[in-house]
Amino acid sequence: MNTYLRRIIKAGFLGFWRNGWVSLTALMTMVLALFMIGSLLFSNVLLTSALSRIENQVDISVYFQIDITEEEIINVKSALSQLAQVKIVTYISRDEALEKFKARHAGNALITQSLDELDENPLEASLNVQAKNPDQYEVIARFLADSAFSTIINKVNYFQNEVVIERLSGILAAARGIGLGITAVLAIIAMLVVLNTIRLTIYTNRDEISVMKLVGASRKYIRGPFLVEGALYGIISAVITMIAFYPLTLWLGPAAAHFFGGVNLFHYYLSNFFQILLILLVSGIMLGIVSSAIAIRRYLKV
């Protein structure tokens, strides 16, 4: 068995080097396919970062009656924090609300002067609530409306922003769905391109395959070297693709981080180098082996 495997592996390596330009063509095609897969991986990181950034900007505010004590508001905060749908709850006191309001309208002299003339702080204390998913805000708002805390709550701004939040939830869900669809389509295209290129490689050896079949070589023995070649295409292409991503992510990283927010592609590339390499290696080897197995089936029917 060891001798049998060594012969197959040796024949695969010899076929890889002997085919020369055809092997180079298959390699370049495989690099493009893996580059497409890697690009989809980085695009997914950017899309996820952008969607998370948008989701983090969506929240609802719960405003309380002015005469409510801080202890009562903390009780509401504790109750909200225990809900499975709630990600984080932030307490904003009346003084904090006033300071933020002044900072936001610092350039408006009329508003600043009006506030200075007031005897007391007109703003209410509030809780800023972020849900784990945008479609969960309705559950949180209903909880507040139906609970015993409803008597101390002045307003929940979810009902004013309900349409906007629902539309945003739909957009986020559609964006994720479209991203998965594009990934699947491009992966199929990559496999078809690689399949046709490897089929060309095997076509150049059709006479050799026919002779081996006629003299009694088993299908496994004939198929083996081509599967090894396919795996070699995948391994070498994965390494080349990883090398190509280094200058590309170095160049695009800061611009992408500025535009999408959050993730720097170059930092992601460095911190997840081995995971990305493993994904490309597995994808490349699978593409090469599966494509070779499909392409050679025709020539085994001799």
N, C-alpha and C positions, 0 to 999 in steps of 0.2 A: 504493500500500500504506500509506504514512504517513497519507494522508487517511482511508483505510478504518479504520485503527487508532484515529485520533483521534476519529472519529465513534462508534466502539464505546465507547471510554473515556468520552467525553462523555455518551453515552446512559446508561452505567452510573452515572455520578455524578448525572445528572439523575433517574434512576429511584430512586436511593438517597434523595435529598432529597425527591422528589415523594411517595414512599409514606409518609413521615412516621411515623405511629404503628406501622405494620406493620414498618418498618425498625427502629424502636426496640425492638419486640418481638423481632425477629430478633437484634438486638444483645445484648439482655439474655440471651437464650437462649444465644447464643454465648459470652458472658462466663461464664455458669454452666458451660458445657461446658469452657472453657479453665481456669476456676477448679478444676474437677474434675481436669483433667490436671495443673495446677500442684500441686494438693494431693497427687496421687499421686507427683509428683516429690519433694516435701518429705517425704512419708511414707516413700518409699524411702530417702531419706538417713537418716532417723531409724532405720528398720529395719536398714539396713546398719551404722550406728553401734552399735546395740544388739547385733547379732549379732557384730560385730567385738570388742566389749567382752567378750561371753561367751566367744568363741573365745580371746581373750588370757588369760582366767582358767583355761583348760584347759591342763594341762601334765603331764609326768611327771618324776619325780625318780629319779636313778640314785645309789644309795648304795654307797660303797666300803668295803672292809675298813679297819679302823682303822690298821693298820701300813703302808698303801700311801703312797708318797711323792707329793708334789704334782706332780712331773714326770710320773709315770705317769698321773695324772688329767688333766693337760694334754694328753697324747697321745690319751687317749680323747675329750677335748673337740674336738681337731683333727679326729679321724676322724669324729665326729658332724657337725661343721660342714660337712664335704664332702658329706654326704648331700643329695640334691635335695629330700627331704621336710622337712628341718629348717629352721626359720625363725631360731631363735636358741638359743644354748647359754650358760648362765650358771654359772660356777663358784662354789660356796659352800664356803668352808673350814670346818674344825671350829670354829675360833674364832668365825667369823661365825655359824655355826649355833647356837652356844651363846648368843651375844649376842641373836640373834633369839628364841630360846626363852625367855630371861630376860625380854625385853621383852613377849613374848606372855603370859607368866604372872606379870607383875609384881605383880598383885593377889592372887596365891595364896601366902601366907606359907609353907605347908607345902612346896611345890615349891621355893621360893627357899632355904629352910633346908636342904633335902635336897641341893641342888646345892652349897651352901657347904661341906657336910661331906664331899663327894667329894674324893679326892686328885687326880683327873685328869678331863679333859673326856670324858664318856661318848658324845658325839655323833660321828657320822661325817661326813666330807666328802662332798659330793654335787654332781651336775650337774643343773641345772634345764633341761629341754628343752622347747621349744615347736615344734610342727609347723606347717607352712603351712596344713594342713587337719586337723580333728579325726580324720578317718578314716585318717590316715597314721601314727598312733601305734603301731599294731600292727606296721607295717614296721620302725619304729625299734626297738621292743622285741625283735623277732625278730633284728635285726642285732646287738644287744648280746648276746643269748643265744647266738648262733651264732659270734660272733667270738672272737678270742684274748683279748679283754678280759674274758671271762666269769669267768675265774679270780680276778680282782681285784675283781669286783663282788659286793657282798653282797646287794643287792636292787634290783629295778626295780619301782616301785609301779604300773606300768601294769596288771599282771595283777590287782591288788587293785581297781583302778578301771575295769576293762575294760567292765563292763556300763554304768556311768554314762557313760563316754565314747561308747560306741556309741549309747546312747539320745540323748545330746546331739547327736551327728552327725545322727541321724534327724530330730530336732526342728528343727535348723538348716536341713536340706535341705527339710523340709516347709514351714517358714516362708517360705523363698525361693520355693518353688513356688506357695504360696497367694498370695503378694504379686504374682507375675507373672500368675496367673489373675485376681485381682481387677482388676489394671490393664487387662487385655484386655477383661474384661466391661464395666467402666465406660467404657472408650474406645468400645466399640460402642454402649452406651446413649447416650453423648454425641452420637455421630454420628447416631443415629436421631432424637434430639430436635431437633438442628439441622436435619436433613433435613426433618422435618415442618413446622418453623417456616418455612423458606425455601420449601417447597412452598406454604404459605399466601401468602407474598409473591408468588410467581409466579402463583398462582390469581387474585389481584386484577388481573393484567394479561393474563388469558387472551383477552379479546376483542381487545386490541391485537395479541397474538401471532397470532391467527387472521387478522386483517386483513393483517398483514405477510406472512404465508405465502401468502395468496390473491393478493396483488398481485405475488408473485414474488420476495420477499426470500429470500436463501439461508439455510440452516439455521445456518451459521456466524455470519451477520450477526445473526440473531435471538437466538442463544445467547450471543453475545459480551457484550452489556451485563449480562446476568444473572450471567455468570461474573465480570465486573468488580465487580458488587455483592457477590457472595459473597466475593471477595478483600477488599473494603472492610470487610465485616463482620468478617473475620478480623483485619485490621490494627488496626482501632479497638478491637475486643474485647481483643486482646492487650495493648494499651497500658493500657486500663482495668483489666484483670486484674493487671498489674504494679503499678499504683498501689494497688490494693486489698490486695495482698500486703504492702506496706510496713508499715502499722500492725498488720496481723495477725501478721507475723513478729516485729515489735518487741515485741508483747505476749506472744506464745507462746514466743519464743526462750529466755529464761532458764529458764522452767518446763520446757520440753522438754529442755533441756540437763541440768537437774538430774535429771529422771525417767529419760531414756534414756542420759545420759552422753555426753560428748564434744562433739557438734556443737551449736552455737547457731544456730538457724534464721535469726535476723536477720543474723548474721555471714555465714552461707552465702549468704543472699539478696544481701547487698552485694558479696561477693567474686565471686559468679557471676552478677551482674545481667545482663550482656549475653548470656551463654550461655542463661540462663532465658528472657530476652526473645526470643532467636532461636528457641528451641524452641516457645514459645507463638505466635510469628509464623508459623512454618512450619506448625504444627498448625492454627492458625486459618485461614490461607489455604487449606490443603489441605481442611479441613472445609468451608469456604465454597464453594470451587470445585467439589469433588466433589459436595456436596449440591445445588448449583445445577444441575450437569450432569445429575444423576439426576432431579431434580424437573421439569426443563423437557422431558425426553424425551417425556413424555405429550402435551404441547401442540404438539410439532412434528409430530405425526401427524395433520395436518389435510388 
